[in-house]
Amino acid sequence: FFSLIFRKFLVNHDTPSNKKKASEWAAANSVSHVDALKKIGLNGNKIGLDDDTIKNGLKLQNQSTKKMGGASNVHLLYDCVRLIKAKKVIETGVAYGWSSLAILKAFAINTDSKLYSIDMPYPRKQNENDVGIVVPLYLRKNWILFRKPDRPGIIDALKQAGGQIDLCHYDSDKSWWGRHYAYPILWNSLKSEGIFISDDIQDNLYFSNFVKKKSCKFAVVDYDGKYIGLARKS
């Protein structure tokens, strides 16, 4: 709460002009799911999350009476985790848990892995019991959920992960200042050849500037009119 108030006094990087520039940059760099993984050096079959898992997830979601955010590109996430045989993954933003489901399902193939998820409770919505609802019980043994905002949650999750991770999926505070806090911490915690994935990069120019500064392999995928950014740490 205090962080959001303090942000009112900072430079606004989330202007319509910057959003337009970010959208144009993302569109110009957008490629297919398969080509995106090739661009960041991921080889192997791209198979995506299976239909039965998705159908079961939809049944579980329909049991929720709360409205939350939509799913990320579960096929992209599933293939990334599976192809690098990720052992430790952090995600920010859970909602119904579609990204969690994709990651944990990929773990079922890789085994002996752990997902650390951070999700800030929605104020006054009383939806805590529905967070991650699409994840079936048999996949939850490799999952630790931190019900906290990003600032304490990311630090706590990294401590529990031992300070290093193989992959990060960022889907929480999409503002420029939110990314400015979280991106560097999560990037520095990635192992060499680790993968950083961020949703809604069209909201501001932070992702585009970040990958230019890092001079890393990156790719952009169009997903339902929004853009997902991927970066590979060298």
C-alpha positions as a printed Julia matrix, in Angstrom:
234×3 Matrix{Float64}:
   0.0     0.0     0.0
   2.74    2.43    1.0
   4.76    1.39   -2.05
   1.85    2.31   -4.33
   1.48    5.71   -2.64
   5.21    6.41   -2.98
   5.01    5.52   -6.68
   2.65    8.48   -7.22
   5.65   10.76   -6.73
   7.85    8.94   -9.27
   8.15    9.49  -13.01
   5.26    7.87  -14.89
   6.68    5.48  -17.5
   3.29    3.88  -18.21
   2.0     6.64  -20.45
  -0.16    5.96  -23.55
   2.78    7.09  -25.7
   5.16    4.58  -24.12
   2.55    1.86  -24.27
   2.13    2.51  -28.0
   5.89    2.3   -28.54
   6.08   -0.9   -26.5
   3.22   -2.48  -28.47
   4.84   -1.55  -31.78
   8.2    -2.97  -30.67
   6.57   -6.19  -29.46
   4.59   -6.61  -32.68
   7.69   -6.01  -34.81
   9.61   -8.69  -32.9
   6.79  -11.2   -32.55
   7.3   -14.75  -33.83
   5.52  -18.08  -33.42
   5.75  -20.24  -30.3
   8.11  -22.68  -32.07
  10.32  -19.96  -33.57
  10.51  -18.15  -30.23
  11.99  -21.2   -28.53
  14.47  -21.62  -31.38
  15.52  -17.97  -31.04
  16.49  -18.46  -27.4
  18.3   -21.7   -28.18
  15.75  -24.29  -27.07
  15.77  -27.34  -29.32
  13.6   -30.44  -29.16
   9.95  -31.26  -29.78
   7.44  -28.55  -28.94
   4.38  -30.49  -27.83
   2.54  -28.17  -25.45
   0.22  -29.05  -22.59
  -2.06  -32.01  -23.35
  -5.78  -31.6   -24.01
  -6.91  -33.8   -21.12
  -5.05  -31.67  -18.57
  -6.6   -28.52  -20.02
 -10.11  -30.02  -19.99
  -9.71  -31.07  -16.37
  -8.44  -27.59  -15.5
 -11.5   -26.0   -17.06
 -13.78  -28.24  -15.0
 -11.98  -27.16  -11.83
 -12.1   -23.49  -12.83
 -15.84  -23.72  -13.33
 -16.15  -24.58   -9.63
 -14.9   -21.1    -8.75
 -17.39  -18.29   -8.15
 -14.68  -15.6    -8.26
 -13.51  -13.67  -11.32
  -9.74  -13.61  -11.74
  -7.19  -13.0   -14.48
  -6.97  -15.11  -17.61
  -4.46  -17.82  -18.47
  -1.0   -17.27  -19.87
   0.35  -19.31  -22.82
   0.39  -22.68  -21.08
   1.89  -24.48  -24.08
   4.85  -22.11  -24.19
   5.45  -22.46  -20.44
   5.12  -26.23  -20.53
   7.66  -26.6   -23.33
  10.16  -24.21  -21.73
  10.14  -26.02  -18.39
  10.25  -29.45  -20.02
  13.03  -28.69  -22.51
  15.45  -27.19  -19.99
  14.52  -29.83  -17.39
  13.95  -27.06  -14.85
  14.41  -28.05  -11.22
  13.55  -24.73   -9.54
  11.0   -22.28  -10.93
   9.53  -19.06   -9.55
   6.33  -17.51  -10.82
   4.67  -14.27   -9.74
   0.91  -14.05  -10.12
  -1.19  -17.21   -9.86
  -4.94  -16.4   -10.1
  -6.71  -19.61  -11.23
  -3.31  -21.28  -11.57
  -3.01  -22.02  -15.29
   0.67  -21.17  -15.44
   1.21  -23.18  -12.25
  -0.57  -26.13  -13.85
   1.63  -26.02  -16.97
   4.84  -25.81  -14.94
   3.86  -28.56  -12.48
   2.71  -30.84  -15.29
   6.12  -30.43  -16.94
   7.68  -31.35  -13.58
   5.79  -34.64  -13.73
   8.08  -35.53  -16.63
  11.29  -34.03  -15.2
  10.54  -35.08  -11.57
  12.23  -33.9    -8.38
  11.48  -30.22   -9.11
   9.87  -27.39   -7.15
   7.65  -24.44   -8.08
   7.64  -21.37   -5.84
   4.63  -19.16   -6.57
   3.91  -15.66   -5.26
   0.35  -14.37   -5.34
  -0.94  -11.3    -3.51
  -4.46  -11.87   -2.12
  -7.13   -9.75   -3.79
  -8.33   -7.18   -1.21
 -11.91   -7.77   -0.03
 -12.62  -10.39   -2.72
 -12.22  -13.38   -0.39
 -10.88  -15.5    -3.21
  -7.94  -17.09   -1.38
  -9.46  -20.56   -1.61
  -9.8   -20.24   -5.38
  -6.19  -19.23   -6.07
  -4.62  -22.1    -8.02
  -7.93  -23.93   -8.27
  -7.1   -25.53  -11.66
  -4.11  -27.42  -10.18
  -5.21  -30.97   -9.25
  -4.14  -32.41   -5.91
  -1.73  -34.95   -7.4
   0.48  -32.15   -8.78
   0.63  -30.05   -5.6
   3.38  -31.96   -3.8
   6.02  -29.98   -5.74
   4.36  -26.59   -5.17
   4.92  -23.91   -2.54
   2.56  -20.91   -2.62
   3.48  -17.62   -0.95
   0.36  -15.52   -0.38
   2.23  -12.21   -0.35
   2.86   -9.14   -2.51
   5.9    -9.24   -4.8
   8.28   -7.29   -2.58
   8.38   -9.66    0.41
   7.19  -12.67   -1.6
   9.99  -12.77   -4.17
  12.67  -12.49   -1.5
  11.07  -15.23    0.62
  10.65  -17.53   -2.39
  14.26  -17.08   -3.48
  15.49  -17.85    0.02
  13.53  -21.08    0.05
  14.8   -21.92   -3.45
  18.38  -21.53   -2.27
  19.01  -18.31   -4.18
  19.17  -19.79   -7.69
  16.46  -20.78  -10.16
  16.26  -22.27  -13.64
  13.23  -20.36  -14.89
  11.03  -17.44  -13.9
   7.54  -16.57  -15.09
   6.64  -12.96  -14.25
   2.91  -12.22  -14.34
   2.2    -9.86  -11.45
   2.85   -6.09  -11.21
   3.03   -5.05  -14.89
   3.82   -1.39  -14.21
   7.25   -0.02  -15.17
   8.19    0.46  -11.51
   6.93   -2.99  -10.58
   9.16   -4.52  -13.24
  12.01   -2.22  -12.22
  11.94   -3.79   -8.78
  11.38   -7.44   -9.71
  13.2    -8.03  -13.03
  16.79   -7.41  -11.77
  16.33   -9.54   -8.65
  14.85  -12.45  -10.57
  17.34  -12.16  -13.45
  20.32  -12.16  -11.09
  18.93  -15.32   -9.48
  18.74  -17.19  -12.79
  21.39  -19.81  -13.45
  23.42  -19.59  -16.63
  21.18  -20.53  -19.59
  18.13  -19.93  -17.4
  14.93  -18.53  -18.94
  13.01  -15.41  -17.97
   9.41  -15.11  -19.2
   7.25  -12.02  -18.75
   3.61  -11.51  -19.72
   2.05   -8.31  -21.11
   5.3    -6.68  -22.2
   3.25   -4.32  -24.38
   2.22   -2.34  -21.27
   5.49   -0.36  -21.18
   9.04   -0.33  -22.54
  10.72   -2.04  -19.6
  11.17   -5.47  -21.19
  12.5    -4.11  -24.49
  15.0    -1.88  -22.71
  15.95   -4.69  -20.34
  16.9    -7.2   -23.05
  18.83   -4.53  -24.97
  20.81   -3.67  -21.84
  21.55   -7.34  -21.12
  22.41   -8.12  -24.77
  20.79  -11.51  -24.32
  18.89  -13.85  -26.61
  15.22  -12.9   -26.57
  11.95  -13.59  -28.34
   8.4   -12.26  -28.34
   5.19  -14.25  -28.8
   1.76  -12.83  -29.6
  -0.88  -14.4   -27.34
  -4.49  -13.32  -27.8
  -3.48   -9.81  -28.83
  -1.03   -9.4   -25.96
   2.68  -10.14  -25.94
   4.89  -12.48  -23.93
   8.63  -11.82  -23.73
  11.27  -14.52  -23.3
  14.95  -13.96  -22.49
  17.83  -16.45  -22.06
  20.64  -15.72  -19.64
  24.05  -16.4   -21.15
